[in-house]
């Protein structure tokens, strides 16, 4: 009976060694994929920086060296074409599919992107509140 237990134990041990070996091979493959993805990300960052005309990142594989606040102050205020158009599209899509609380926050982003005046932004907020409420007066139409 002990001989059978020993054989079973050795077969399980061999199976575990085979599993460990295959997992190590899989990990090596995954690490290779990660390195390739990091290189691709670094290349895309460089390309984006060249297209935007901004400063080069300090470390190509690390996080971008320019923070949001710095990029706001160093970039010109004018729109840069496709980047802002795509961002606006995504913000509007999110606004249309969002909950009430999130939509109220997104109104500010949309107002900024489209250059609304404070009164235009308030008009949008008023109409949104009117549409989601059961009771309430319809806001005045904007002058054409």
C-alpha positions in Angstrom: 0.0 0.0 0.0 2.8 2.4 0.8 4.4 1.7 -2.6 1.2 2.9 -4.3 1.2 6.1 -2.2 4.8 6.8 -3.1 4.1 6.3 -6.8 1.0 8.5 -6.6 3.0 11.2 -4.8 5.8 11.1 -7.4 3.3 11.4 -10.3 1.7 14.3 -8.6 5.1 15.9 -8.0 6.0 15.4 -11.7 2.7 16.9 -12.7 3.3 19.9 -10.4 6.8 20.4 -11.8 5.4 20.3 -15.4 2.8 22.9 -14.4 5.4 25.2 -12.8 7.6 24.9 -15.9 4.7 25.8 -18.2 3.7 28.7 -16.0 7.3 30.0 -16.0 7.3 29.8 -19.8 4.0 31.7 -19.8 5.3 34.3 -17.5 8.4 34.9 -19.7 6.0 35.3 -22.7 3.9 37.8 -20.8 6.9 39.7 -19.6 8.0 39.9 -23.3 4.6 41.2 -24.2 4.7 43.8 -21.5 8.0 45.1 -22.7 6.7 45.4 -26.2 3.6 47.2 -25.0 5.7 49.6 -22.9 7.9 50.3 -25.9 4.8 51.0 -28.1 3.4 53.3 -25.4 6.7 55.2 -25.2 6.7 55.5 -29.0 3.1 56.7 -29.1 3.9 59.3 -26.3 6.8 60.6 -28.4 4.6 60.8 -31.5 1.8 62.6 -29.6 4.3 65.1 -28.1 5.7 65.8 -31.6 2.2 66.3 -33.0 1.2 68.7 -30.2 4.5 70.5 -30.4 5.0 70.1 -26.6 8.1 69.3 -24.6 9.6 65.8 -24.9 9.0 63.4 -22.0 11.9 63.1 -19.6 11.8 59.3 -19.4 10.3 57.5 -22.4 9.1 54.4 -20.5 7.9 56.3 -17.4 4.8 58.5 -16.9 4.5 61.7 -18.9 6.7 64.4 -17.4 4.2 67.2 -18.1 1.3 67.4 -15.6 -2.2 68.5 -16.5 -1.7 71.9 -14.9 1.6 72.5 -16.7 0.2 71.5 -20.0 -2.7 73.9 -19.5 -0.3 76.8 -19.0 2.3 75.9 -21.7 -0.2 74.9 -24.5 -1.9 77.6 -26.5 -5.6 78.1 -25.7 -6.7 77.3 -29.3 -8.0 73.9 -30.1 -5.5 71.4 -31.6 -7.9 69.8 -34.1 -8.5 66.1 -33.8 -7.5 65.7 -30.1 -10.1 68.2 -28.9 -12.7 67.0 -31.4 -12.3 63.4 -30.1 -12.4 64.5 -26.5 -15.5 66.6 -27.1 -17.2 63.6 -28.8 -16.4 61.3 -25.9 -17.5 63.9 -23.3 -20.9 64.4 -25.1 -21.3 60.6 -25.5 -20.7 60.2 -21.8 -23.1 63.0 -21.0 -25.8 61.5 -23.0 -25.4 58.1 -21.3 -24.7 59.2 -17.8 -26.7 59.5 -14.6 -28.1 62.8 -13.4 -25.2 63.6 -11.0 -22.5 62.8 -13.6 -24.3 64.8 -16.3 -24.3 67.9 -14.1 -20.5 67.6 -13.8 -20.1 67.0 -17.5 -22.1 70.2 -18.4 -19.1 72.2 -17.1 -16.7 70.2 -19.3 -18.9 70.6 -22.4 -19.3 74.3 -21.6 -15.5 74.8 -21.4 -14.8 72.9 -24.6 -17.5 74.8 -26.6 -16.7 78.2 -25.0 -20.1 78.8 -23.4 -20.6 82.0 -21.5 -21.8 81.6 -17.9 -25.3 82.5 -18.9 -25.3 79.8 -21.6 -24.0 77.2 -19.2 -26.7 78.2 -16.7 -29.3 77.8 -19.5 -28.1 74.3 -20.2 -28.2 73.5 -16.4 -31.7 74.9 -16.2 -33.0 72.9 -19.2 -31.4 69.7 -17.8 -33.0 70.3 -14.4 -36.3 70.9 -16.2 -36.0 67.6 -18.2 -35.3 65.4 -15.2 -37.8 67.0 -12.8 -41.5 66.1 -12.6 -42.5 69.6 -11.8 -41.0 72.9 -12.7 -41.3 75.6 -15.2 -39.7 75.4 -18.6 -36.8 77.8 -18.8 -36.9 80.7 -21.3 -35.6 79.9 -24.8 -32.2 81.4 -25.6 -32.4 84.4 -28.0 -31.7 83.3 -31.6 
